[in-house]
Amino acid sequence: MALQNLDISDTLLELGSFVKNDAAVQEFCENHFAQELKIFVGDFARKNIPVAADCPYIVFTDFRKKEGQNIEFCDYYVMVFIGVSADDTSYVDIDGVLMPDIYDVGAKFMSLIETIFNDKTKRNRPLSRCETLGPYPLDVRHWVGEMHLTWRIYQTLGTTYQEEL
């Protein structure tokens, strides 16, 4: 009898690799930041947390899973932080409504991440839930957005098949 049993570290590394190698993400980072995206996975000591100089970056952390014989669906959760920066803050002005441009870029970056995870041509399974917060400023140059991503996979009892995220 096979049960879903995804390895935490392997899954985080696969998610990070998927995002880092996505053509749309690479193009977004080149167009908005003129540099390559940095990906961090796992947990970090406070002194090792990414800073403005690391931007653009994504951190995949706090991976949780709920698997077992007596459940119909397996749930997988990961917290994602995106980091963006700009030397100077200018504003998007739409009919007198102002928004910091770095907020706009960060929000669009989070939308892109959600979009690629839901793209059926790229992933086995779309997100079951995506909750976003921010982006919000850590300092004048460094803004961070937070995403909570959840997948739900049907338990495959009695087979040797295991589905990946």
N, C-alpha and C positions, 0 to 999 in steps of 0.2 A: 504494500500500500504506500503510495506516495502522497506527501503533504507539501503544500507550499512552504518553502523555507529559504527565502532570499537572504544571502549574506549581506550584512549591513555595509561593510567597507567596500565590497565589490560593487554593490548597487550605487553607493555614493560616487565611486570612481567612474562608473558607467554613465551616470547622469551628468557628471562634470564633463566627461569626454564628449558626450552627445551635444551639449550646449557649445562647448569650445569649438567643435568642428562643424557647426551648422553655418552654412554659407550666409544666411540672412543675418545671423548674429555677427559674423565676421565683417560683413559689409556695414552694418549699423555702427560697430565700433570704429571702423576706419573712417566713415563719414562724419561721425560726431566727436571722436576723440583723437583721430589720426594715430591710433596705436592699438596693439593687440590686447584682447581680453585676458585677464588673469583669473584663473579658477582655483578656489581653495575648497577642500572638502574635509569634513570631520570637525572636531572641536579644537579650540585654540586657547592657550594661556593669554591672559589680558595683554601682555607685552607683545604678543605676536599677531594681534588683530590687525587686519589691513587698514591702511591709512590713505590719505588723499593721494600720495605719491604712487599708490598701487592701482589707482583708478585707470580705466574701468575694471571692476572686478565683480565676481559673483562668489558667494560662499554658500555651500550646501552643508547644512549641519542639523543636529537634533533629529536624526533619522529614527523613526519609530515604526514598528510593525506589529500587527495583531494576526497571528496565524494559529492554527490548531485544528484538531479533529472535530470539535463540536461547534464549529462556526460555518455558516454557509458562504460568507465572503471574507476574504483577507483584506485588511486595510493597511495601507502604507502611507506614511506622512514624512515630509521633510520641510524644514524651515530654510528659506533662501533669503540671503541679503544681497542686494545689488548696491554697488558703490559707484558714484559718478562724481566728477569734479570739473570745475572751471576756474580759470584764473580771475575772471571778472564776471560779475553777475549783470546780465542785461535782462530785459523783460520782453515777453511776448505781449503785444498790445492788440487786442481784438475789441474794437469799438469802445476803447477806454477802459476795458477790463484788463488788468495787468497780472501776469504770472511770471515768476522767475524762470528764465529759459532753462536753467539746470533742473528745475522741478519738471518742466515739460519733457525734457530729454529723459530723465529718470523714469517718469510715468510711461513714456513710450517704450523704454527699454523693458520694463516689467510686462507691458502688454505683449511685446514681441516674445518674451520668454514663455508666457502663457500660450501664445499662438503656436509656437513650435512644439510644445508638449501636447497640444491638441490636434496636431496635423496627422491625419490618419495615414498619410504616405510615409511618415517618418517614425511613428511609434506604434507599438502593439495596442496600447490602451490609452484613451484620452484621460485627462484629469477628471476625477469625481467632484473635486472642489478646489477652487483657488481663491484664497483670501489675500488681499493686498493692503498694505499700510504704507503711507508716505508716497514719495520720498520726503524725508525731513532732514534739516541741516544738522550735521554734527559740528561744523564750523562754517565759516563763510564760503569756503571752497569745496567742502566735502559733504555730499548729501547721500543718504542711505535710504533705500526702500526695502520693505520686508514683505515676503510672500510665504504663505503657508499652502503647500501643495499636498493634495491627497489623491491617492489612487485606490480603487476597490476592484479586487480580482475574485472571481468565482472560485471557490475551493474545488480542487480536482481530485477528490478521493478515489482511490482504486485504479489510478492510472500512473504511468511513469512520466506524465507530462507536467512540467512546471513552467508557468508563464512568467516572463520578465516584465518589468515596468516598461 
